[in-house]
Amino acid sequence: ELADETTEKAYCDEQMAKTEAKKSELEDDIAKMTAKIDQEASKSATLKEEVKVLQEELAALAKEQAEMDKIRIETHEAYVVAKKDLELGLSGVRK
């Protein structure tokens, strides 16, 4: 009976040691995964900020392009009027 208890105790000790080792291994895995999640969350926040800045820059570029298009149209309209006046003046001089 004492031998059975000793064998059972040895088995239990062995299983407890294996369990503790596995638990420690899993805790290490959790720590690594948590660190990786934190790192990826930080990257995500950085990328979101960069996207926000780029969207603002794109909006500013679109606004500037619209202003340049407006100026181009106004300049072209002024050119058409001036060209017509100049052609009239030239045709008067040529007569």
N, C-alpha and C positions, 0 to 999 in steps of 0.2 A: 504494500500500500504506500509506503514511503517512497519507493522507487517510482510508482505511478504519479505521485504528487510532484516529485522532483522533475520527472519528464514533462508533466503538464506545465509546471512553472517555467521550465526552460523553453517550452513551445510558446507560452504566453509572452515571455521576455523577448523571444526572437520576433514574434509577430508585432509586439509593441515597438521594437527597434525599427522594423521595416515600416510600420505605420508612421512613426515619427520622421523617418528619413523621407518618406513620400510626402508627408505634410510639409516638411521643410522645403522640399523640391517644388511643390505646388505654390508655396508662399513666395518663393523666389520668382517663379513664373508670373505670378500675379503682380509682383513688384515691377518686373520687366515690362509687362503689358501695360501697367498703369503709367509707367514712365513714357512708353511709346505713345500711348493715348494722349498724354499731356503734351508731348512734343508735336504730335500731329495736330492737336487743337491749336497750338501756338502757330504752326504753319498756316493753318486754315484762317486764323484771325489775321495774320499778316497778308495773306492772299486776298481776303475780303477787303482789307484796307486799300491794297493796291488796286483792286477792281474799282473801288469807290473813287479813288483819285483819277484813274484812267477814264471813268465815265464822266467825271467833271471836266477833264481835259477835252474829251470828245464833244461834250456839250458846248464848251467854249469855242472849239474849232468850227462846229456847225454854225454857231452864231456869227463868227467872223466870216465864214464862207457866205452866209446869207447877206451880210453887210456888203461884202465885196461884190456879190452878184447884183445887189441893188445899185451900188455905185457904177458898176459896168453898164447896167441898163440906162442909168441916168446919163452917163458919159456918151453912150451910143446915141441916145435920143438927141443930146446936144449936138453931136457930130452930124446927125442926119439933118437937123435944122440949119446948122452952119454950112454944110455942104450945099444945101438947096439955095441958101442966100448967096453963097459964093458963086455958084453956077449961074444964078440970075444976074449977078453983077458982071461976071465974065461975058455972058451972052449980050449984055447991054454994051459992054466995051467993044466987043467984036463987031457990032453992027455999025 
